[in-house]
């Protein structure tokens, strides 16, 4: 079901889709952000909160 959901998101916008946590965190760090919180959400979602250093 994640593959289908990812395909749906990318069909709406090719730049969207399910993201890999490590890739998101790496981009954030490169942009001067620090991870403050990683909270599990319903339906296998995650809430990531970053703050500028």
ModelCIF file with pLDDT and N, C-alpha, C, O atoms, coordinates in Angstrom:
data_MODEL
#
_entry.id   MODEL 
#
_entity.id                         1 
_entity.type                       polymer 
_entity.pdbx_number_of_molecules   1 
#
_entity_poly.entity_id                      1 
_entity_poly.type                           'polypeptide(L)' 
_entity_poly.nstd_linkage                   no 
_entity_poly.nstd_monomer                   no 
_entity_poly.pdbx_seq_one_letter_code       
;(UNK)(UNK)(UNK)(UNK)(UNK)(UNK)(UNK)(UNK)(UNK)(UNK)(UNK)(UNK)(UNK)(UNK)(UNK)(UNK)
(UNK)(UNK)(UNK)(UNK)(UNK)(UNK)(UNK)(UNK)(UNK)(UNK)(UNK)(UNK)(UNK)(UNK)(UNK)(UNK)
(UNK)(UNK)(UNK)(UNK)(UNK)(UNK)(UNK)(UNK)(UNK)(UNK)(UNK)(UNK)(UNK)(UNK)(UNK)(UNK)
(UNK)(UNK)(UNK)(UNK)(UNK)
;
_entity_poly.pdbx_seq_one_letter_code_can   XXXXXXXXXXXXXXXXXXXXXXXXXXXXXXXXXXXXXXXXXXXXXXXXXXXXX 
_entity_poly.pdbx_strand_id                 A 
#
loop_
_entity_poly_seq.entity_id 
_entity_poly_seq.num 
_entity_poly_seq.mon_id 
_entity_poly_seq.hetero 
1 1  UNK n 
1 2  UNK n 
1 3  UNK n 
1 4  UNK n 
1 5  UNK n 
1 6  UNK n 
1 7  UNK n 
1 8  UNK n 
1 9  UNK n 
1 10 UNK n 
1 11 UNK n 
1 12 UNK n 
1 13 UNK n 
1 14 UNK n 
1 15 UNK n 
1 16 UNK n 
1 17 UNK n 
1 18 UNK n 
1 19 UNK n 
1 20 UNK n 
1 21 UNK n 
1 22 UNK n 
1 23 UNK n 
1 24 UNK n 
1 25 UNK n 
1 26 UNK n 
1 27 UNK n 
1 28 UNK n 
1 29 UNK n 
1 30 UNK n 
1 31 UNK n 
1 32 UNK n 
1 33 UNK n 
1 34 UNK n 
1 35 UNK n 
1 36 UNK n 
1 37 UNK n 
1 38 UNK n 
1 39 UNK n 
1 40 UNK n 
1 41 UNK n 
1 42 UNK n 
1 43 UNK n 
1 44 UNK n 
1 45 UNK n 
1 46 UNK n 
1 47 UNK n 
1 48 UNK n 
1 49 UNK n 
1 50 UNK n 
1 51 UNK n 
1 52 UNK n 
1 53 UNK n 
#
_struct_asym.id          A 
_struct_asym.entity_id   1 
#
loop_
_ma_qa_metric.id 
_ma_qa_metric.mode 
_ma_qa_metric.name 
_ma_qa_metric.software_group_id 
_ma_qa_metric.type 
1 global pLDDT . pLDDT 
2 local  pLDDT . pLDDT 
#
_ma_qa_metric_global.metric_id      1 
_ma_qa_metric_global.metric_value   92.34 
_ma_qa_metric_global.model_id       1 
_ma_qa_metric_global.ordinal_id     1 
#
loop_
_ma_qa_metric_local.label_asym_id 
_ma_qa_metric_local.label_comp_id 
_ma_qa_metric_local.label_seq_id 
_ma_qa_metric_local.metric_id 
_ma_qa_metric_local.metric_value 
_ma_qa_metric_local.model_id 
_ma_qa_metric_local.ordinal_id 
A UNK 1  2 72.00 1 1  
A UNK 2  2 83.00 1 2  
A UNK 3  2 89.00 1 3  
A UNK 4  2 91.00 1 4  
A UNK 5  2 88.00 1 5  
A UNK 6  2 90.00 1 6  
A UNK 7  2 94.00 1 7  
A UNK 8  2 93.00 1 8  
A UNK 9  2 92.00 1 9  
A UNK 10 2 94.00 1 10 
A UNK 11 2 96.00 1 11 
A UNK 12 2 95.00 1 12 
A UNK 13 2 94.00 1 13 
A UNK 14 2 91.00 1 14 
A UNK 15 2 90.00 1 15 
A UNK 16 2 90.00 1 16 
A UNK 17 2 88.00 1 17 
A UNK 18 2 87.00 1 18 
A UNK 19 2 87.00 1 19 
A UNK 20 2 89.00 1 20 
A UNK 21 2 90.00 1 21 
A UNK 22 2 92.00 1 22 
A UNK 23 2 91.00 1 23 
A UNK 24 2 93.00 1 24 
A UNK 25 2 94.00 1 25 
A UNK 26 2 95.00 1 26 
A UNK 27 2 95.00 1 27 
A UNK 28 2 96.00 1 28 
A UNK 29 2 95.00 1 29 
A UNK 30 2 96.00 1 30 
A UNK 31 2 97.00 1 31 
A UNK 32 2 97.00 1 32 
A UNK 33 2 97.00 1 33 
A UNK 34 2 97.00 1 34 
A UNK 35 2 97.00 1 35 
A UNK 36 2 97.00 1 36 
A UNK 37 2 97.00 1 37 
A UNK 38 2 96.00 1 38 
A UNK 39 2 96.00 1 39 
A UNK 40 2 95.00 1 40 
A UNK 41 2 95.00 1 41 
A UNK 42 2 94.00 1 42 
A UNK 43 2 83.00 1 43 
A UNK 44 2 81.00 1 44 
A UNK 45 2 87.00 1 45 
A UNK 46 2 91.00 1 46 
A UNK 47 2 95.00 1 47 
A UNK 48 2 96.00 1 48 
A UNK 49 2 97.00 1 49 
A UNK 50 2 97.00 1 50 
A UNK 51 2 98.00 1 51 
A UNK 52 2 96.00 1 52 
A UNK 53 2 88.00 1 53 
#
loop_
_atom_site.group_PDB 
_atom_site.id 
_atom_site.type_symbol 
_atom_site.label_atom_id 
_atom_site.label_alt_id 
_atom_site.label_comp_id 
_atom_site.label_asym_id 
_atom_site.label_entity_id 
_atom_site.label_seq_id 
_atom_site.pdbx_PDB_ins_code 
_atom_site.Cartn_x 
_atom_site.Cartn_y 
_atom_site.Cartn_z 
_atom_site.occupancy 
_atom_site.B_iso_or_equiv 
_atom_site.pdbx_formal_charge 
_atom_site.auth_seq_id 
_atom_site.auth_comp_id 
_atom_site.auth_asym_id 
_atom_site.auth_atom_id 
_atom_site.pdbx_PDB_model_num 
ATOM 1   N N  . UNK A 1 1  ? 0.817  -1.196 0.000   1.00 72.00 ? 1  UNK A N  1 
ATOM 2   C CA . UNK A 1 1  ? 0.000  0.000  0.000   1.00 72.00 ? 1  UNK A CA 1 
ATOM 3   C C  . UNK A 1 1  ? 0.863  1.263  0.000   1.00 72.00 ? 1  UNK A C  1 
ATOM 4   O O  . UNK A 1 1  ? 0.450  2.282  -0.555  1.00 72.00 ? 1  UNK A O  1 
ATOM 5   N N  . UNK A 1 2  ? 2.051  1.221  0.609   1.00 83.00 ? 2  UNK A N  1 
ATOM 6   C CA . UNK A 1 2  ? 2.937  2.383  0.571   1.00 83.00 ? 2  UNK A CA 1 
ATOM 7   C C  . UNK A 1 2  ? 3.398  2.677  -0.846  1.00 83.00 ? 2  UNK A C  1 
ATOM 8   O O  . UNK A 1 2  ? 3.515  3.840  -1.232  1.00 83.00 ? 2  UNK A O  1 
ATOM 9   N N  . UNK A 1 3  ? 3.664  1.626  -1.631  1.00 89.00 ? 3  UNK A N  1 
ATOM 10  C CA . UNK A 1 3  ? 4.072  1.829  -3.022  1.00 89.00 ? 3  UNK A CA 1 
ATOM 11  C C  . UNK A 1 3  ? 2.961  2.494  -3.819  1.00 89.00 ? 3  UNK A C  1 
ATOM 12  O O  . UNK A 1 3  ? 3.218  3.393  -4.620  1.00 89.00 ? 3  UNK A O  1 
ATOM 13  N N  . UNK A 1 4  ? 1.733  2.056  -3.601  1.00 91.00 ? 4  UNK A N  1 
ATOM 14  C CA . UNK A 1 4  ? 0.591  2.656  -4.297  1.00 91.00 ? 4  UNK A CA 1 
ATOM 15  C C  . UNK A 1 4  ? 0.402  4.112  -3.883  1.00 91.00 ? 4  UNK A C  1 
ATOM 16  O O  . UNK A 1 4  ? 0.153  4.972  -4.727  1.00 91.00 ? 4  UNK A O  1 
ATOM 17  N N  . UNK A 1 5  ? 0.521  4.391  -2.581  1.00 88.00 ? 5  UNK A N  1 
ATOM 18  C CA . UNK A 1 5  ? 0.373  5.748  -2.079  1.00 88.00 ? 5  UNK A CA 1 
ATOM 19  C C  . UNK A 1 5  ? 1.480  6.644  -2.637  1.00 88.00 ? 5  UNK A C  1 
ATOM 20  O O  . UNK A 1 5  ? 1.220  7.775  -3.046  1.00 88.00 ? 5  UNK A O  1 
ATOM 21  N N  . UNK A 1 6  ? 2.697  6.142  -2.653  1.00 90.00 ? 6  UNK A N  1 
ATOM 22  C CA . UNK A 1 6  ? 3.809  6.905  -3.212  1.00 90.00 ? 6  UNK A CA 1 
ATOM 23  C C  . UNK A 1 6  ? 3.571  7.211  -4.689  1.00 90.00 ? 6  UNK A C  1 
ATOM 24  O O  . UNK A 1 6  ? 3.824  8.331  -5.133  1.00 90.00 ? 6  UNK A O  1 
ATOM 25  N N  . UNK A 1 7  ? 3.095  6.249  -5.443  1.00 94.00 ? 7  UNK A N  1 
ATOM 26  C CA . UNK A 1 7  ? 2.786  6.458  -6.862  1.00 94.00 ? 7  UNK A CA 1 
ATOM 27  C C  . UNK A 1 7  ? 1.699  7.510  -7.040  1.00 94.00 ? 7  UNK A C  1 
ATOM 28  O O  . UNK A 1 7  ? 1.784  8.347  -7.939  1.00 94.00 ? 7  UNK A O  1 
ATOM 29  N N  . UNK A 1 8  ? 0.685  7.472  -6.194  1.00 93.00 ? 8  UNK A N  1 
ATOM 30  C CA . UNK A 1 8  ? -0.384 8.470  -6.250  1.00 93.00 ? 8  UNK A CA 1 
ATOM 31  C C  . UNK A 1 8  ? 0.172  9.875  -6.000  1.00 93.00 ? 8  UNK A C  1 
ATOM 32  O O  . UNK A 1 8  ? -0.141 10.811 -6.734  1.00 93.00 ? 8  UNK A O  1 
ATOM 33  N N  . UNK A 1 9  ? 0.991  10.014 -4.969  1.00 92.00 ? 9  UNK A N  1 
ATOM 34  C CA . UNK A 1 9  ? 1.584  11.322 -4.657  1.00 92.00 ? 9  UNK A CA 1 
ATOM 35  C C  . UNK A 1 9  ? 2.433  11.834 -5.820  1.00 92.00 ? 9  UNK A C  1 
ATOM 36  O O  . UNK A 1 9  ? 2.345  13.005 -6.189  1.00 92.00 ? 9  UNK A O  1 
ATOM 37  N N  . UNK A 1 10 ? 3.252  10.958 -6.393  1.00 94.00 ? 10 UNK A N  1 
ATOM 38  C CA . UNK A 1 10 ? 4.121  11.376 -7.484  1.00 94.00 ? 10 UNK A CA 1 
ATOM 39  C C  . UNK A 1 10 ? 3.358  11.649 -8.768  1.00 94.00 ? 10 UNK A C  1 
ATOM 40  O O  . UNK A 1 10 ? 3.818  12.432 -9.598  1.00 94.00 ? 10 UNK A O  1 
ATOM 41  N N  . UNK A 1 11 ? 2.201  11.019 -8.951  1.00 96.00 ? 11 UNK A N  1 
ATOM 42  C CA . UNK A 1 11 ? 1.400  11.318 -10.143 1.00 96.00 ? 11 UNK A CA 1 
ATOM 43  C C  . UNK A 1 11 ? 0.804  12.718 -10.051 1.00 96.00 ? 11 UNK A C  1 
ATOM 44  O O  . UNK A 1 11 ? 0.575  13.364 -11.074 1.00 96.00 ? 11 UNK A O  1 
ATOM 45  N N  . UNK A 1 12 ? 0.552  13.186 -8.839  1.00 95.00 ? 12 UNK A N  1 
ATOM 46  C CA . UNK A 1 12 ? 0.038  14.541 -8.630  1.00 95.00 ? 12 UNK A CA 1 
ATOM 47  C C  . UNK A 1 12 ? 1.140  15.583 -8.749  1.00 95.00 ? 12 UNK A C  1 
ATOM 48  O O  . UNK A 1 12 ? 0.925  16.675 -9.274  1.00 95.00 ? 12 UNK A O  1 
ATOM 49  N N  . UNK A 1 13 ? 2.323  15.231 -8.255  1.00 94.00 ? 13 UNK A N  1 
ATOM 50  C CA . UNK A 1 13 ? 3.469  16.141 -8.283  1.00 94.00 ? 13 UNK A CA 1 
ATOM 51  C C  . UNK A 1 13 ? 4.733  15.289 -8.262  1.00 94.00 ? 13 UNK A C  1 
ATOM 52  O O  . UNK A 1 13 ? 5.015  14.637 -7.257  1.00 94.00 ? 13 UNK A O  1 
ATOM 53  N N  . UNK A 1 14 ? 5.496  15.282 -9.348  1.00 91.00 ? 14 UNK A N  1 
ATOM 54  C CA . UNK A 1 14 ? 6.683  14.427 -9.428  1.00 91.00 ? 14 UNK A CA 1 
ATOM 55  C C  . UNK A 1 14 ? 7.724  14.705 -8.336  1.00 91.00 ? 14 UNK A C  1 
ATOM 56  O O  . UNK A 1 14 ? 8.565  13.849 -8.064  1.00 91.00 ? 14 UNK A O  1 
ATOM 57  N N  . UNK A 1 15 ? 7.682  15.876 -7.713  1.00 90.00 ? 15 UNK A N  1 
ATOM 58  C CA . UNK A 1 15 ? 8.639  16.195 -6.659  1.00 90.00 ? 15 UNK A CA 1 
ATOM 59  C C  . UNK A 1 15 ? 8.175  15.748 -5.281  1.00 90.00 ? 15 UNK A C  1 
ATOM 60  O O  . UNK A 1 15 ? 8.896  15.919 -4.297  1.00 90.00 ? 15 UNK A O  1 
ATOM 61  N N  . UNK A 1 16 ? 6.981  15.179 -5.202  1.00 90.00 ? 16 UNK A N  1 
ATOM 62  C CA . UNK A 1 16 ? 6.458  14.734 -3.908  1.00 90.00 ? 16 UNK A CA 1 
ATOM 63  C C  . UNK A 1 16 ? 6.599  13.215 -3.794  1.00 90.00 ? 16 UNK A C  1 
ATOM 64  O O  . UNK A 1 16 ? 7.066  12.549 -4.718  1.00 90.00 ? 16 UNK A O  1 
ATOM 65  N N  . UNK A 1 17 ? 6.193  12.692 -2.660  1.00 88.00 ? 17 UNK A N  1 
ATOM 66  C CA . UNK A 1 17 ? 6.243  11.249 -2.447  1.00 88.00 ? 17 UNK A CA 1 
ATOM 67  C C  . UNK A 1 17 ? 6.745  10.931 -1.055  1.00 88.00 ? 17 UNK A C  1 
ATOM 68  O O  . UNK A 1 17 ? 7.070  11.825 -0.273  1.00 88.00 ? 17 UNK A O  1 
ATOM 69  N N  . UNK A 1 18 ? 6.802  9.659  -0.762  1.00 87.00 ? 18 UNK A N  1 
ATOM 70  C CA . UNK A 1 18 ? 7.283  9.197  0.533   1.00 87.00 ? 18 UNK A CA 1 
ATOM 71  C C  . UNK A 1 18 ? 8.785  9.439  0.597   1.00 87.00 ? 18 UNK A C  1 
ATOM 72  O O  . UNK A 1 18 ? 9.523  9.091  -0.325  1.00 87.00 ? 18 UNK A O  1 
ATOM 73  N N  . UNK A 1 19 ? 9.221  10.032 1.684   1.00 87.00 ? 19 UNK A N  1 
ATOM 74  C CA . UNK A 1 19 ? 10.629 10.377 1.846   1.00 87.00 ? 19 UNK A CA 1 
ATOM 75  C C  . UNK A 1 19 ? 11.336 9.414  2.794   1.00 87.00 ? 19 UNK A C  1 
ATOM 76  O O  . UNK A 1 19 ? 10.740 8.878  3.728   1.00 87.00 ? 19 UNK A O  1 
ATOM 77  N N  . UNK A 1 20 ? 12.605 9.215  2.528   1.00 89.00 ? 20 UNK A N  1 
ATOM 78  C CA . UNK A 1 20 ? 13.464 8.414  3.374   1.00 89.00 ? 20 UNK A CA 1 
ATOM 79  C C  . UNK A 1 20 ? 13.963 9.308  4.513   1.00 89.00 ? 20 UNK A C  1 
ATOM 80  O O  . UNK A 1 20 ? 14.512 10.381 4.262   1.00 89.00 ? 20 UNK A O  1 
ATOM 81  N N  . UNK A 1 21 ? 13.775 8.871  5.765   1.00 90.00 ? 21 UNK A N  1 
ATOM 82  C CA . UNK A 1 21 ? 14.150 9.682  6.924   1.00 90.00 ? 21 UNK A CA 1 
ATOM 83  C C  . UNK A 1 21 ? 15.587 10.176 6.837   1.00 90.00 ? 21 UNK A C  1 
ATOM 84  O O  . UNK A 1 21 ? 15.850 11.359 7.052   1.00 90.00 ? 21 UNK A O  1 
ATOM 85  N N  . UNK A 1 22 ? 16.515 9.282  6.526   1.00 92.00 ? 22 UNK A N  1 
ATOM 86  C CA . UNK A 1 22 ? 17.926 9.645  6.489   1.00 92.00 ? 22 UNK A CA 1 
ATOM 87  C C  . UNK A 1 22 ? 18.195 10.719 5.440   1.00 92.00 ? 22 UNK A C  1 
ATOM 88  O O  . UNK A 1 22 ? 18.999 11.622 5.672   1.00 92.00 ? 22 UNK A O  1 
ATOM 89  N N  . UNK A 1 23 ? 17.533 10.630 4.295   1.00 91.00 ? 23 UNK A N  1 
ATOM 90  C CA . UNK A 1 23 ? 17.719 11.630 3.238   1.00 91.00 ? 23 UNK A CA 1 
ATOM 91  C C  . UNK A 1 23 ? 17.168 12.982 3.668   1.00 91.00 ? 23 UNK A C  1 
ATOM 92  O O  . UNK A 1 23 ? 17.782 14.016 3.403   1.00 91.00 ? 23 UNK A O  1 
ATOM 93  N N  . UNK A 1 24 ? 16.020 12.982 4.327   1.00 93.00 ? 24 UNK A N  1 
ATOM 94  C CA . UNK A 1 24 ? 15.426 14.232 4.812   1.00 93.00 ? 24 UNK A CA 1 
ATOM 95  C C  . UNK A 1 24 ? 16.328 14.869 5.858   1.00 93.00 ? 24 UNK A C  1 
ATOM 96  O O  . UNK A 1 24 ? 16.581 16.073 5.817   1.00 93.00 ? 24 UNK A O  1 
ATOM 97  N N  . UNK A 1 25 ? 16.817 14.055 6.800   1.00 94.00 ? 25 UNK A N  1 
ATOM 98  C CA . UNK A 1 25 ? 17.683 14.590 7.852   1.00 94.00 ? 25 UNK A CA 1 
ATOM 99  C C  . UNK A 1 25 ? 18.977 15.141 7.263   1.00 94.00 ? 25 UNK A C  1 
ATOM 100 O O  . UNK A 1 25 ? 19.453 16.187 7.705   1.00 94.00 ? 25 UNK A O  1 
ATOM 101 N N  . UNK A 1 26 ? 19.549 14.468 6.286   1.00 95.00 ? 26 UNK A N  1 
ATOM 102 C CA . UNK A 1 26 ? 20.783 14.930 5.657   1.00 95.00 ? 26 UNK A CA 1 
ATOM 103 C C  . UNK A 1 26 ? 20.560 16.290 4.982   1.00 95.00 ? 26 UNK A C  1 
ATOM 104 O O  . UNK A 1 26 ? 21.388 17.191 5.124   1.00 95.00 ? 26 UNK A O  1 
ATOM 105 N N  . UNK A 1 27 ? 19.463 16.443 4.258   1.00 95.00 ? 27 UNK A N  1 
ATOM 106 C CA . UNK A 1 27 ? 19.153 17.730 3.625   1.00 95.00 ? 27 UNK A CA 1 
ATOM 107 C C  . UNK A 1 27 ? 18.958 18.822 4.663   1.00 95.00 ? 27 UNK A C  1 
ATOM 108 O O  . UNK A 1 27 ? 19.405 19.954 4.475   1.00 95.00 ? 27 UNK A O  1 
ATOM 109 N N  . UNK A 1 28 ? 18.295 18.483 5.753   1.00 96.00 ? 28 UNK A N  1 
ATOM 110 C CA . UNK A 1 28 ? 18.059 19.454 6.818   1.00 96.00 ? 28 UNK A CA 1 
ATOM 111 C C  . UNK A 1 28 ? 19.381 19.918 7.426   1.00 96.00 ? 28 UNK A C  1 
ATOM 112 O O  . UNK A 1 28 ? 19.586 21.117 7.617   1.00 96.00 ? 28 UNK A O  1 
ATOM 113 N N  . UNK A 1 29 ? 20.271 18.985 7.730   1.00 95.00 ? 29 UNK A N  1 
ATOM 114 C CA . UNK A 1 29 ? 21.567 19.332 8.316   1.00 95.00 ? 29 UNK A CA 1 
ATOM 115 C C  . UNK A 1 29 ? 22.370 20.201 7.356   1.00 95.00 ? 29 UNK A C  1 
ATOM 116 O O  . UNK A 1 29 ? 23.006 21.167 7.776   1.00 95.00 ? 29 UNK A O  1 
ATOM 117 N N  . UNK A 1 30 ? 22.343 19.863 6.075   1.00 96.00 ? 30 UNK A N  1 
ATOM 118 C CA . UNK A 1 30 ? 23.047 20.659 5.069   1.00 96.00 ? 30 UNK A CA 1 
ATOM 119 C C  . UNK A 1 30 ? 22.476 22.076 4.976   1.00 96.00 ? 30 UNK A C  1 
ATOM 120 O O  . UNK A 1 30 ? 23.167 22.996 4.540   1.00 96.00 ? 30 UNK A O  1 
ATOM 121 N N  . UNK A 1 31 ? 21.233 22.251 5.381   1.00 97.00 ? 31 UNK A N  1 
ATOM 122 C CA . UNK A 1 31 ? 20.572 23.555 5.346   1.00 97.00 ? 31 UNK A CA 1 
ATOM 123 C C  . UNK A 1 31 ? 20.671 24.281 6.684   1.00 97.00 ? 31 UNK A C  1 
ATOM 124 O O  . UNK A 1 31 ? 20.058 25.332 6.865   1.00 97.00 ? 31 UNK A O  1 
ATOM 125 N N  . UNK A 1 32 ? 21.438 23.728 7.622   1.00 97.00 ? 32 UNK A N  1 
ATOM 126 C CA . UNK A 1 32 ? 21.636 24.375 8.908   1.00 97.00 ? 32 UNK A CA 1 
ATOM 127 C C  . UNK A 1 32 ? 20.545 24.101 9.922   1.00 97.00 ? 32 UNK A C  1 
ATOM 128 O O  . UNK A 1 32 ? 20.342 24.889 10.846  1.00 97.00 ? 32 UNK A O  1 
ATOM 129 N N  . UNK A 1 33 ? 19.840 22.988 9.759   1.00 97.00 ? 33 UNK A N  1 
ATOM 130 C CA . UNK A 1 33 ? 18.775 22.624 10.690  1.00 97.00 ? 33 UNK A CA 1 
ATOM 131 C C  . UNK A 1 33 ? 19.206 21.467 11.580  1.00 97.00 ? 33 UNK A C  1 
ATOM 132 O O  . UNK A 1 33 ? 20.047 20.650 11.204  1.00 97.00 ? 33 UNK A O  1 
ATOM 133 N N  . UNK A 1 34 ? 18.615 21.415 12.756  1.00 97.00 ? 34 UNK A N  1 
ATOM 134 C CA . UNK A 1 34 ? 18.881 20.328 13.704  1.00 97.00 ? 34 UNK A CA 1 
ATOM 135 C C  . UNK A 1 34 ? 17.556 19.667 14.059  1.00 97.00 ? 34 UNK A C  1 
ATOM 136 O O  . UNK A 1 34 ? 16.564 20.352 14.309  1.00 97.00 ? 34 UNK A O  1 
ATOM 137 N N  . UNK A 1 35 ? 17.536 18.346 14.081  1.00 97.00 ? 35 UNK A N  1 
ATOM 138 C CA . UNK A 1 35 ? 16.334 17.604 14.436  1.00 97.00 ? 35 UNK A CA 1 
ATOM 139 C C  . UNK A 1 35 ? 16.041 17.774 15.923  1.00 97.00 ? 35 UNK A C  1 
ATOM 140 O O  . UNK A 1 35 ? 16.877 17.465 16.772  1.00 97.00 ? 35 UNK A O  1 
ATOM 141 N N  . UNK A 1 36 ? 14.845 18.269 16.225  1.00 97.00 ? 36 UNK A N  1 
ATOM 142 C CA . UNK A 1 36 ? 14.427 18.434 17.611  1.00 97.00 ? 36 UNK A CA 1 
ATOM 143 C C  . UNK A 1 36 ? 13.535 17.300 18.079  1.00 97.00 ? 36 UNK A C  1 
ATOM 144 O O  . UNK A 1 36 ? 13.599 16.884 19.236  1.00 97.00 ? 36 UNK A O  1 
ATOM 145 N N  . UNK A 1 37 ? 12.694 16.798 17.166  1.00 97.00 ? 37 UNK A N  1 
ATOM 146 C CA . UNK A 1 37 ? 11.712 15.805 17.575  1.00 97.00 ? 37 UNK A CA 1 
ATOM 147 C C  . UNK A 1 37 ? 11.336 14.913 16.397  1.00 97.00 ? 37 UNK A C  1 
ATOM 148 O O  . UNK A 1 37 ? 11.225 15.367 15.258  1.00 97.00 ? 37 UNK A O  1 
ATOM 149 N N  . UNK A 1 38 ? 11.147 13.654 16.697  1.00 96.00 ? 38 UNK A N  1 
ATOM 150 C CA . UNK A 1 38 ? 10.679 12.654 15.733  1.00 96.00 ? 38 UNK A CA 1 
ATOM 151 C C  . UNK A 1 38 ? 9.536  11.911 16.419  1.00 96.00 ? 38 UNK A C  1 
ATOM 152 O O  . UNK A 1 38 ? 9.769  11.067 17.284  1.00 96.00 ? 38 UNK A O  1 
ATOM 153 N N  . UNK A 1 39 ? 8.307  12.226 16.032  1.00 96.00 ? 39 UNK A N  1 
ATOM 154 C CA . UNK A 1 39 ? 7.125  11.692 16.701  1.00 96.00 ? 39 UNK A CA 1 
ATOM 155 C C  . UNK A 1 39 ? 6.352  10.764 15.770  1.00 96.00 ? 39 UNK A C  1 
ATOM 156 O O  . UNK A 1 39 ? 6.028  11.132 14.641  1.00 96.00 ? 39 UNK A O  1 
ATOM 157 N N  . UNK A 1 40 ? 6.061  9.565  16.250  1.00 95.00 ? 40 UNK A N  1 
ATOM 158 C CA . UNK A 1 40 ? 5.243  8.625  15.476  1.00 95.00 ? 40 UNK A CA 1 
ATOM 159 C C  . UNK A 1 40 ? 3.809  9.143  15.400  1.00 95.00 ? 40 UNK A C  1 
ATOM 160 O O  . UNK A 1 40 ? 3.254  9.626  16.387  1.00 95.00 ? 40 UNK A O  1 
ATOM 161 N N  . UNK A 1 41 ? 3.229  9.035  14.221  1.00 95.00 ? 41 UNK A N  1 
ATOM 162 C CA . UNK A 1 41 ? 1.860  9.475  13.978  1.00 95.00 ? 41 UNK A CA 1 
ATOM 163 C C  . UNK A 1 41 ? 1.055  8.287  13.441  1.00 95.00 ? 41 UNK A C  1 
ATOM 164 O O  . UNK A 1 41 ? 1.631  7.261  13.078  1.00 95.00 ? 41 UNK A O  1 
ATOM 165 N N  . UNK A 1 42 ? -0.271 8.423  13.390  1.00 94.00 ? 42 UNK A N  1 
ATOM 166 C CA . UNK A 1 42 ? -1.099 7.337  12.852  1.00 94.00 ? 42 UNK A CA 1 
ATOM 167 C C  . UNK A 1 42 ? -0.737 6.996  11.401  1.00 94.00 ? 42 UNK A C  1 
ATOM 168 O O  . UNK A 1 42 ? -0.173 7.818  10.678  1.00 94.00 ? 42 UNK A O  1 
ATOM 169 N N  . UNK A 1 43 ? -1.063 5.809  11.007  1.00 83.00 ? 43 UNK A N  1 
ATOM 170 C CA . UNK A 1 43 ? -0.897 5.316  9.631   1.00 83.00 ? 43 UNK A CA 1 
ATOM 171 C C  . UNK A 1 43 ? 0.559  5.345  9.166   1.00 83.00 ? 43 UNK A C  1 
ATOM 172 O O  . UNK A 1 43 ? 0.845  5.684  8.018   1.00 83.00 ? 43 UNK A O  1 
ATOM 173 N N  . UNK A 1 44 ? 1.475  4.987  10.066  1.00 81.00 ? 44 UNK A N  1 
ATOM 174 C CA . UNK A 1 44 ? 2.905  4.904  9.731   1.00 81.00 ? 44 UNK A CA 1 
ATOM 175 C C  . UNK A 1 44 ? 3.515  6.225  9.284   1.00 81.00 ? 44 UNK A C  1 
ATOM 176 O O  . UNK A 1 44 ? 4.480  6.229  8.521   1.00 81.00 ? 44 UNK A O  1 
ATOM 177 N N  . UNK A 1 45 ? 2.972  7.338  9.744   1.00 87.00 ? 45 UNK A N  1 
ATOM 178 C CA . UNK A 1 45 ? 3.534  8.641  9.442   1.00 87.00 ? 45 UNK A CA 1 
ATOM 179 C C  . UNK A 1 45 ? 4.458  9.072  10.562  1.00 87.00 ? 45 UNK A C  1 
ATOM 180 O O  . UNK A 1 45 ? 4.402  8.532  11.667  1.00 87.00 ? 45 UNK A O  1 
ATOM 181 N N  . UNK A 1 46 ? 5.312  10.050 10.273  1.00 91.00 ? 46 UNK A N  1 
ATOM 182 C CA . UNK A 1 46 ? 6.205  10.616 11.271  1.00 91.00 ? 46 UNK A CA 1 
ATOM 183 C C  . UNK A 1 46 ? 6.112  12.132 11.201  1.00 91.00 ? 46 UNK A C  1 
ATOM 184 O O  . UNK A 1 46 ? 6.004  12.706 10.117  1.00 91.00 ? 46 UNK A O  1 
ATOM 185 N N  . UNK A 1 47 ? 6.155  12.774 12.356  1.00 95.00 ? 47 UNK A N  1 
ATOM 186 C CA . UNK A 1 47 ? 6.208  14.229 12.454  1.00 95.00 ? 47 UNK A CA 1 
ATOM 187 C C  . UNK A 1 47 ? 7.638  14.577 12.835  1.00 95.00 ? 47 UNK A C  1 
ATOM 188 O O  . UNK A 1 47 ? 8.083  14.260 13.937  1.00 95.00 ? 47 UNK A O  1 
ATOM 189 N N  . UNK A 1 48 ? 8.362  15.230 11.925  1.00 96.00 ? 48 UNK A N  1 
ATOM 190 C CA . UNK A 1 48 ? 9.730  15.631 12.174  1.00 96.00 ? 48 UNK A CA 1 
ATOM 191 C C  . UNK A 1 48 ? 9.755  17.130 12.394  1.00 96.00 ? 48 UNK A C  1 
ATOM 192 O O  . UNK A 1 48 ? 9.217  17.895 11.593  1.00 96.00 ? 48 UNK A O  1 
ATOM 193 N N  . UNK A 1 49 ? 10.387 17.549 13.488  1.00 97.00 ? 49 UNK A N  1 
ATOM 194 C CA . UNK A 1 49 ? 10.490 18.980 13.789  1.00 97.00 ? 49 UNK A CA 1 
ATOM 195 C C  . UNK A 1 49 ? 11.975 19.346 13.791  1.00 97.00 ? 49 UNK A C  1 
ATOM 196 O O  . UNK A 1 49 ? 12.779 18.771 14.525  1.00 97.00 ? 49 UNK A O  1 
ATOM 197 N N  . UNK A 1 50 ? 12.307 20.313 12.954  1.00 97.00 ? 50 UNK A N  1 
ATOM 198 C CA . UNK A 1 50 ? 13.675 20.801 12.845  1.00 97.00 ? 50 UNK A CA 1 
ATOM 199 C C  . UNK A 1 50 ? 13.720 22.251 13.270  1.00 97.00 ? 50 UNK A C  1 
ATOM 200 O O  . UNK A 1 50 ? 12.715 22.958 13.198  1.00 97.00 ? 50 UNK A O  1 
ATOM 201 N N  . UNK A 1 51 ? 14.902 22.704 13.719  1.00 98.00 ? 51 UNK A N  1 
ATOM 202 C CA . UNK A 1 51 ? 15.091 24.090 14.112  1.00 98.00 ? 51 UNK A CA 1 
ATOM 203 C C  . UNK A 1 51 ? 16.419 24.581 13.548  1.00 98.00 ? 51 UNK A C  1 
ATOM 204 O O  . UNK A 1 51 ? 17.402 23.842 13.490  1.00 98.00 ? 51 UNK A O  1 
ATOM 205 N N  . UNK A 1 52 ? 16.425 25.852 13.133  1.00 96.00 ? 52 UNK A N  1 
ATOM 206 C CA . UNK A 1 52 ? 17.682 26.428 12.659  1.00 96.00 ? 52 UNK A CA 1 
ATOM 207 C C  . UNK A 1 52 ? 18.670 26.509 13.805  1.00 96.00 ? 52 UNK A C  1 
ATOM 208 O O  . UNK A 1 52 ? 18.313 26.868 14.927  1.00 96.00 ? 52 UNK A O  1 
ATOM 209 N N  . UNK A 1 53 ? 19.921 26.171 13.510  1.00 88.00 ? 53 UNK A N  1 
ATOM 210 C CA . UNK A 1 53 ? 20.963 26.201 14.541  1.00 88.00 ? 53 UNK A CA 1 
ATOM 211 C C  . UNK A 1 53 ? 21.489 27.603 14.714  1.00 88.00 ? 53 UNK A C  1 
ATOM 212 O O  . UNK A 1 53 ? 22.374 27.833 15.539  1.00 88.00 ? 53 UNK A O  1 
#
